[in-house]
Amino acid sequence: MMAKNQPTPDERPGFAIMNGRLMPYADAKISIMAPGLTFAVTIFEGLRGYWNAEREELNIFRIGAHLDRMAFGMTLMELDGPPSADDFTYQILEVTRANDIREDCYIRLQAYVDEWGDMTATGPVGSSVICRSRPRVSAFEIGKHFCVASWRRNTDDASPPRIKATANYLNSRLAGMEAKRNGYGGAIILNHDGSVAEGPGGCIFLRRGETLITPSVTDGILESVTRDTLIQLARAAGRNVEERKVGRTELYLADEMFYCGTGQEITPMLSVDGKPIGSGEPGPLTRDLQRDYDALVRGHASPGFSDGWLTPVWGNS
Ligand SMILES: Cc1ncc(COP(=O)(O)O)c(C=O)c1O
């Protein structure tokens, strides 16, 4: 069954870019024997574009950080001659304009081994870029209930979470399915040492007293762009932020918690394993960060550290 937050066939974009060429979305197809499919030899990225209604401008948020991460993943996966950051930047703007998007949207980039090959094939490399309308998720406002999954996070020396490889989402899927089956809105995945890693598609922050805490980049997480943005926003506002190991039982002690990522943005976490977090309602720091994040991504605020983070789609045309 198709997930509710995915576009129906009627809502899919008119155009996609495949191998650098703009084409109808329905024509963008890969081989059924592509190693990108058969052995999950695929690196991808997800970015958001935010509509600024006053200026009638759409800005893509932190293209540079997303493309750096994509480049690292493609290098680690040893893909032959994948598109450059300039190629992808051009294609992101081209496909967004071709679909005439003037509202909040989501962009997905993929680079994979196409055609037919074994699991060590490094080419031919195919790539795709799509952009679709995607409003804010309702959980941004109302939050979600989480559980700790029984599945453990894949490790850096086996299937490194630091790269955004589709293969890593087997682990995410298993945890996410378990949470869904048990009636929760999301999962928290622990490392083999019992410390907190992240969720299936986002990072975790908790507040204890005046301190904002999040697992560090060596704790089995994707080096999240949203996580980095929130750390910088919080520090700029004079808050104390600790990047360190988080124990499972610390989750139950938290005064508030939230889940973050490009797609989810900032989702309040209301309970863990049926135990309410703080008051069981979205916390005050979560609300402050949601407000500051929204101002930043829409171009209503430009703290000193954020130069170059917004790429206008229509202003340059
Ligand atoms: C496993 C995982 N962790 C964290 C994140 C958040 O990363 P970002 O903020 O760069 O979107 C994502 C989102 O794509 C993810 O899939």
The ligand as an ORCA input file, in Angstrom:
! r2SCAN-3c Opt
* xyz 0 1
  C      18.745      8.127      8.537
  C      18.602      9.595      8.478
  N      19.098     10.333      9.478
  C      18.993     11.678      9.497
  C      18.352     12.336      8.474
  C      18.285     13.825      8.481
  O      19.210     14.326      7.561
  P      18.988     15.726      6.887
  O      18.750     16.688      7.995
  O      20.277     16.010      6.192
  O      17.843     15.605      5.975
  C      17.806     11.620      7.421
  C      17.099     12.343      6.380
  O      17.160     12.193      5.277
  C      17.942     10.214      7.408
  O      17.453      9.495      6.415
*
